[in-house]
């Protein structure tokens, strides 16, 4: 087994998620997944391969059916959090606290609340976490993402690309350690998609944040991703499909 030069922020080994709908059964298998601070990790594959299932397990909202090891190290100098033990002990309160304090999430559609202006949308996770108003930090990051003139606008006054950048800013503002993005460029054109991915890459480096991006467009992230995880699909039987998550080389 190889050892990462930097201790993984997230480590999942021997994990699987089995789901059934009627007679159809789908199982995602994750033998070994490692995500380090400062990395941009792409999760790429066709529809139905298990990309969103994997993201939901990393987001601590979907319990794996089986897991030999599942740890997250949010403090580089501290001990890792044994996520496996929390799931097995039904530690939902602790899992919710981890989601609140350390994770950021970017939805396909941005997920902005239409009745709050941009600044209020961005500051919402910080308020939930009990942090002070971001103030200068918000202004600086908004300038970095080209949103300085948008903070007092309502979401419906923004372009699709602007809404996606606001969602990225919101995911970063409460200082998470892991940002998860589910097809964040699905609703924008190729040029805007490239700029969004470049922003993710730069912000991961600048803030030592791990960023995991789910995408069906591998060409979009190939030149920027530090790692890419793909999927091998196998029809096990008439009613069962298995998907194996693997690290591309």
C-alpha positions in Angstrom: 0.0 0.0 0.0 1.4 3.4 -0.9 1.4 6.2 1.6 0.4 9.8 0.6 3.2 12.4 1.3 0.5 14.4 3.1 -1.9 12.6 5.5 -5.3 12.2 3.8 -8.1 14.6 4.7 -10.5 11.8 3.8 -9.7 8.1 3.6 -12.3 5.5 2.6 -11.3 1.8 2.3 -13.3 -1.3 1.7 -16.6 0.6 1.4 -19.7 -0.2 -0.6 -23.2 1.1 -0.9 -26.0 -1.3 -2.0 -29.3 0.1 -3.1 -32.4 -1.7 -4.3 -35.4 -0.3 -6.2 -38.0 -2.9 -7.0 -36.1 -5.8 -8.5 -33.2 -3.7 -9.6 -30.1 -3.7 -7.4 -27.1 -1.4 -7.7 -23.9 -1.7 -5.7 -21.1 0.9 -5.6 -17.7 -0.5 -4.4 -14.9 1.8 -3.2 -11.8 -0.2 -2.4 -9.5 2.8 -1.7 -10.2 6.5 -1.9 -7.9 9.2 -0.6 -8.2 13.0 -0.7 -5.5 15.3 0.5 -5.6 18.9 1.6 -5.1 21.3 -1.4 -6.1 18.7 -3.9 -8.7 19.1 -6.7 -10.1 15.6 -7.1 -12.3 14.8 -10.1 -15.0 12.1 -9.9 -15.9 11.3 -13.5 -18.2 8.8 -15.2 -21.4 8.3 -17.1 -24.9 8.7 -15.6 -25.8 5.9 -13.2 -22.3 4.9 -12.3 -22.5 6.0 -8.7 -20.9 9.5 -8.8 -23.6 11.1 -6.7 -23.7 8.1 -4.3 -20.0 8.5 -3.7 -20.4 12.2 -3.1 -23.2 11.6 -0.6 -21.1 9.2 1.4 -18.3 11.8 1.5 -20.8 14.4 2.5 -21.8 12.2 5.5 -25.4 12.1 4.4 -25.5 8.5 3.2 -24.2 5.7 5.3 -22.2 3.0 3.4 -23.6 -0.5 3.6 -20.1 -1.7 4.4 -16.9 0.0 5.3 -13.7 -1.3 6.6 -12.2 2.1 7.2 -13.6 5.6 6.9 -11.7 8.5 8.4 -11.5 12.3 8.0 -8.6 14.4 9.3 -9.9 18.0 9.5 -7.1 19.1 11.8 -3.7 18.4 10.1 -2.0 18.1 13.5 -4.8 16.2 15.2 -6.1 12.6 15.2 -8.5 11.6 12.5 -12.2 11.3 13.1 -13.4 7.7 12.9 -16.4 8.2 10.7 -17.0 4.5 10.5 -17.5 4.3 14.3 -19.9 7.3 14.2 -22.1 5.6 11.6 -22.1 2.3 13.4 -23.0 4.0 16.7 -25.7 6.1 15.1 -23.8 9.2 16.0 -26.0 11.6 13.9 -25.4 14.6 16.2 -21.6 14.3 15.7 -22.0 13.7 12.0 -24.2 16.8 11.7 -21.6 18.8 13.5 -18.9 17.6 11.1 -21.1 18.6 8.1 -21.8 22.0 9.6 -18.2 22.8 10.6 -16.0 21.3 8.0 -17.9 20.6 4.7 -19.0 22.9 1.9 -21.4 21.8 -0.8 -22.0 23.2 -4.3 -25.2 21.9 -6.0 -25.7 21.6 -9.8 -28.2 24.5 -9.7 -26.4 26.6 -7.1 -29.1 26.1 -4.5 -29.4 29.8 -3.6 -32.3 30.9 -1.5 -34.4 33.2 -3.7 -35.6 35.4 -0.9 -32.1 36.3 0.4 -29.7 38.6 -1.4 -26.3 37.3 -2.5 -24.5 38.5 0.6 -27.1 36.9 2.9 -26.9 33.6 0.9 -23.1 33.6 1.2 -23.2 34.3 4.9 -25.8 31.7 5.8 -23.4 28.8 6.6 -21.2 31.1 8.7 -24.2 32.2 10.7 -25.3 28.5 11.2 -21.8 27.7 12.4 -21.9 30.7 14.8 -19.1 32.6 13.1 -19.0 36.4 13.0 -20.1 38.2 9.9 -17.4 37.7 7.2 -17.1 41.4 6.4 -13.7 42.1 4.7 -13.1 38.4 4.0 -16.3 38.3 2.0 -15.4 41.4 0.1 -11.9 40.0 -0.8 -13.2 36.6 -2.0 -16.1 38.2 -3.9 -13.5 40.4 -5.7 -11.4 37.3 -6.4 -14.4 35.6 -8.0 -15.7 38.6 -9.9 -18.7 39.1 -7.7 -17.9 42.4 -6.0 -20.8 44.2 -7.7 -23.3 41.5 -7.0 -23.5 41.2 -3.2 -26.7 43.2 -2.9 -28.5 41.7 -5.8 -31.1 38.9 -5.6 -30.3 35.5 -7.1 -32.8 35.9 -9.9 -30.9 39.0 -11.1 -27.8 37.0 -11.7 -26.6 35.0 -14.7 -26.3 31.2 -14.4 -22.5 31.5 -14.2 -22.7 34.2 -11.5 -25.1 32.0 -9.5 -22.6 29.2 -9.6 -19.8 31.4 -8.5 -22.0 32.6 -5.6 -22.6 29.0 -4.6 -18.8 28.4 -4.7 -18.2 31.4 -2.5 -21.0 30.3 -0.1 -19.3 26.9 0.2 -16.0 28.5 1.0 -17.0 31.3 3.3 -17.3 29.3 6.5 -13.8 27.9 6.1 -14.6 24.3 5.4 -11.8 21.7 5.0 -13.6 19.7 2.2 -15.7 21.2 -0.6 -18.0 18.8 -2.6 -19.4 20.0 -5.9 -22.0 18.0 -7.8 -21.8 18.8 -11.6 -21.2 22.5 -10.8 -20.7 23.3 -14.5 -23.7 21.4 -15.9 -25.8 24.5 -16.6 -23.1 26.8 -18.1 -21.3 27.0 -21.4 -17.8 25.5 -22.0 -16.0 28.8 -21.5 -17.7 29.5 -18.1 -17.3 25.9 -17.1 -13.5 26.2 -17.6 -13.4 29.4 -15.5 -15.3 27.8 -12.7 -13.0 24.8 -12.7 -10.0 27.1 -12.7 -11.4 28.9 -9.7 -11.8 25.6 -7.8 -8.3 24.7 -8.6 -6.8 28.0 -7.5 -8.9 28.2 -4.3 -8.0 24.6 -3.3 -4.3 25.6 -3.5 -4.6 29.0 -1.9 -6.7 27.8 1.1 -5.4 24.2 1.4 -8.9 23.0 1.0 -9.7 19.6 -0.6 -12.2 20.0 -3.5 -14.0 17.0 -5.0 -15.9 17.7 -8.2 -18.3 15.3 -9.8 -18.5 15.6 -13.5 -19.5 13.7 -16.7 -17.0 15.9 -18.7 -13.6 14.5 -18.0 -11.9 16.7 -20.6 -13.0 19.8 -18.6 -11.0 18.8 -15.5 -8.2 16.6 -16.9 -5.6 19.3 -17.0 -6.5 20.6 -13.5 -7.3 17.6 -11.4 -4.6 16.2 -9.1 -6.5 12.9 -9.1 -9.3 11.4 -11.1 -11.5 8.6 -9.9 -13.5 6.7 -12.5 -15.9 3.8 -12.5 -16.0 0.3 -14.0 -19.6 -0.9 -14.5 -20.4 -4.6 -14.5 -23.7 -6.4 -15.0 -23.7 -9.1 -12.3 -27.1 -10.6 -13.2 -30.3 -9.7 -14.9 -31.3 -7.4 -12.1 -28.0 -6.4 -10.4 -25.3 -3.9 -11.5 -22.0 -3.3 -9.8 -19.8 -0.2 -10.2 -16.2 -0.2 -9.0 -14.6 3.2 -8.2 -10.9 3.3 -9.1 -8.1 5.8 -9.3 -7.1 6.5 -12.8 -3.5 6.6 -13.7 
